[in-house]
Amino acid sequence: MYQFIGAAAFVLAAVGFVHWGDLIMASLLAVCAIVWGATALVPLRNGRVRKHDSLLRSE
């Protein structure tokens, strides 16, 4: 939920910068909004390490 609120804030800031004529800053904020919103779609990783990834074996 917080990711979508943050993405909305980035979008509103980008719209403000477009209105003021600063397209570079607006495009940077638009990219930030996309990345910030995408974090809401990606499931959080489990902190546990899989057993077969934790040991290196020389065979």
KAFEN-V413225 format. One record per pair of residues at least 24 apart in sequence whose ideal C-beta (glycine too) atoms are under 7 Angstrom apart, sorted by sequence separation. I is the first residue (numbers start at 1). J is the second residue. D is the distance in Angstrom with one decimal. If there is no record, write none. Layout:
# KAFEN-V413225
i: [I:I]
j: [J:J]
d: [D:D]
This chain:
# KAFEN-V413225
i: [7:10:7:6:7:3:4:3:3:4:3]
j: [33:36:36:36:37:36:37:37:39:40:40]
d: [4.8:5.9:4.6:4.9:3.6:6.0:6.4:6.2:5.1:5.6:3.4]
